[in-house]
Each structure stands twice: as structure tokens, then as C-alpha cells.
Amino acid sequence: MSVTPPHIAERLQIAILTSEQMRLHWEDPDSGLHYYERVLPLALESSAGGDRLRCLLLDEDREISVPVDRIRNLPTPVK
């Protein structure tokens, strides 16, 4: 089970609370396909398989759940 590092979880929570649109790149763990999509983060959820980011795909208007450890371009906090 992977746990999201605190600085990444903080950055994602900020994006969720401010309704920040993000362009994320991730790999689907089942198919190995890569995606680069505009999303609206909705929630950071913990599960037995690791943390997942529930978000809305803006171009398709549908909700998905992305494993946080598969996101390749996670934004980091700027301090």
C-alpha cells in the first residue's frame, strides 16, 4: 500500500479546495496506457491498493479515479 507523501497530499488538497484545473499525465496500471488530460480534482481517497485522486475529466465530463503513485507530473508546493 502506497501512502502519498505529505507535501504531495497537501498540494492536491489545495487544488481540490480551490477547484484548480490541472493537466495531469498518468499511466493506467491495468493496460499500461498513458493519459495526459485536463482534470478537476474532487477528492483524495485512501484505499487498500493505495491513494487515489478522484477527478472529473473536463473534456469528457466524466468522473475517474487515478492512482496517485501513477501520476507522472505531480505538482509540488511552491514556498
C-alpha positions in Angstrom: 0.0 0.0 0.0 1.5 3.3 -1.0 1.0 6.4 1.0 1.1 9.8 -0.7 4.0 12.0 0.7 2.6 14.8 2.9 3.8 17.6 0.5 2.0 16.0 -2.4 -1.2 15.3 -0.4 -1.1 19.0 0.7 -0.7 20.2 -2.9 -3.6 18.0 -4.1 -5.8 19.2 -1.2 -5.2 22.8 -2.2 -6.2 22.0 -5.8 -9.3 20.3 -4.6 -10.3 23.1 -2.2 -9.7 25.9 -4.8 -11.3 24.0 -7.8 -8.0 24.3 -9.7 -7.9 22.7 -13.1 -4.8 20.6 -13.7 -3.3 18.9 -16.7 -2.1 15.5 -15.4 -0.1 12.7 -17.0 -0.6 9.2 -15.7 -0.3 5.6 -16.6 -3.2 3.2 -16.3 -2.0 0.3 -14.1 -4.0 -2.3 -15.9 -3.4 -1.5 -19.6 -0.1 0.4 -19.3 -1.6 3.2 -21.5 -0.6 6.8 -20.7 -3.0 9.7 -20.5 -2.5 13.4 -20.5 -5.8 15.1 -19.6 -7.3 18.3 -18.2 -8.9 17.4 -14.9 -10.7 19.0 -11.9 -9.6 17.2 -8.7 -12.5 16.3 -6.5 -11.1 14.2 -3.6 -8.1 12.4 -2.4 -9.1 8.9 -1.3 -7.3 6.1 0.6 -7.9 2.5 -0.4 -6.2 -0.8 0.2 -4.4 -0.5 -3.1 -3.0 3.0 -2.3 -4.2 6.6 -2.5 -6.3 7.6 -5.5 -7.3 11.0 -6.8 -11.0 11.2 -7.8 -11.3 13.8 -10.5 -13.5 15.0 -13.3 -12.2 14.7 -16.9 -13.1 18.1 -18.2 -13.1 17.2 -21.9 -15.4 14.2 -21.4 -17.4 15.4 -18.4 -17.0 12.1 -16.6 -15.5 11.1 -13.2 -12.5 8.9 -12.9 -10.2 7.6 -10.1 -6.4 7.8 -10.8 -3.8 6.0 -8.6 -1.7 8.9 -7.2 1.5 6.8 -7.5 0.9 6.6 -11.3 0.7 10.3 -11.9 4.0 11.3 -13.6 3.8 15.1 -13.3 2.5 15.8 -9.8 2.7 19.4 -9.0 4.7 20.3 -5.8 4.1 23.2 -3.4 5.9 26.4 -4.0 7.0 28.1 -0.8 
